[in-house]
């Protein structure tokens, strides 16, 4: 059994399965059946209730179980949960899976080329924090989670060693 939340508010329960090009199963306690044809790695053609749908996977994040799909040119944000996610949520353990990172350390020796944030800045997961040059390559270090920059321990133009503290949350 899977739970699918669409655009953050509409939820569906499903146990659909695919056999060849035919999908069937329950969707919110209603029996459904249709055809699904894979066009390429990211595009599909769906035939359901004598209606045709073009489905394109725009973005997929397997780790967070989220995806953005376009169905007939309309975008939908989907959040998927399986029975294990539901069990963790029921037991109140779903927030334990996320680890709070308080320190950003140098992943390798290098030179700090640019610091893109300042103390007190609010950052979101994936925001660029610092540019580190190592082995003649520029590496952008990104925030692993949301937070507020408490301290910047690195200085622009200085060399750093592996595991040296750069930014503290």
N, C-alpha and C positions, 0 to 999 in steps of 0.2 A: 504494500500500500504506500502510495506517495501522496504528498500534499504539495500543491502548486499554488503559490500566491502570485497573482497578476497585478502589476502596477501598484503593489503595496497594499491592496485592499480587498480584492476578490480572491477567495480561496476555493480550490477544487480538491476533492479527494479522488484518487484514481488508482487503478491496478491494470492499466492497459498493457497489452503485450503485442509484440510484432512477430508475425510468422510469414516470411517471404515479404510480399508487398502489402499484406493485409494486417491491419491493427484491429484489435477488439478487446473488450473488457468493460469495466464499470467506470463511469464518470459521474460523481455525485449521486450514486445509487441508481443510475440510469444506464442500461445496456447500450453500448455504442459499437459501431463497426464501420470501417472505411478502408480506403486504399492509400498507401503512402509510397511514393516513388522517389528514390534518391537520384537527383540530377548530378550533383557533384558533392564534394566534402561539406559544403555549407548551404546548399540549396535543395529543396524538396518540393514535390508536387503532391498535394493532398486532395483526395476526393471523398467527401462526406455528405450524406443526404442529398446526393445528386448536385452538389455544388463543388466548384473547383477553387482551390486555394494555392497560391504560391507562397512558400515559406522559406525565408532566408535567415540563417543564424548569423547575426551581426557581431555579437560578442559573447564569448563563453569564458567563465571563470569556474573551472572545475573544483578548485579548492574551496571556494565560498558557495558553490552550487547555485550560481546565478547565471542567467543568460539574457541577452536582448535578441528578440526575434522580430522580423518584419513579416506580417501576414497580409498579403495583397497591399503592400506599401505602407501599412500602419504598424508602428513600432509598439512592442510590448516588452516590459521588464518582468522576468520570471524569477522567482525564488523557489527552489526545490527543496523538499525535506523528505527523507525516507523514514522508515520505522525506527531507526536508531536515533535520528535527530529528534523525533517526537518523544522517544523514551527519555533522552537526556533532558529535554525541556520539561517533561512531566516530573522528573526527579529533581529539577532545579539545578542541574549540572551543566546546562548548555553554555553558560558564561565561563566555565572553567577551561574550556578548550582554547580560549584566546589568552595568549601570554602577554603581559604588559612589559614593554621594552622601555627601560628608563635611560639607557646609555647607547649612544651611537659611537662605535669604536672603528678605528681604521681596519679594513679587511686585509690590508697589505701595506708594506712600506711605500711611501710616496710623498708628493709635494701638494700642499693645499693651494689650489689655484684660485678658488673663489668660495666665499661663504654666502649662501643665498638667503639666509634668515638671520634674525637678530633676537637677542634675549627678549622674552615676553611675547613673541609671535605665536599665534595659534596655527598649527599645521594639521593637515588631514593626511590620512594614509595615502602614500604614493607621491606626496609633494617632494620636490627636489630640495635638498638641504645644503649640500656642499659638493664642490667639484674637486676630485682628488686625481692628480696625475700619477700614474704608476706604469712603469715599463713603456713609456712614450705613448700612453693612451689616457684619455680623459674619462674618468669614471664619475658618474653622477650618483651620489648616495641619496637614497630616498627614505622618507619616513615610513617605518613599518606599521605605524598606527597613528591615530589622532592624538594630539597632545599640545602642550604649551612648552616652548623652549625656555628652560630655566637658566642654563649656562652654556656658553660657547667656550670650549677649552682650547680650540685650535685657533691659529692665527694665519691669515692669508700670507702666502709666500714662504711658509716654513715647512720643513721636512717633518714627517711623522713616521713612527714605527708601527708595525703590526700590533693591533689590539690597544693602541693608544686612544684614550678618551678624546673624542672630537666635540660631541654635543650631548648635553644632558637634558632629559625631560623631567 
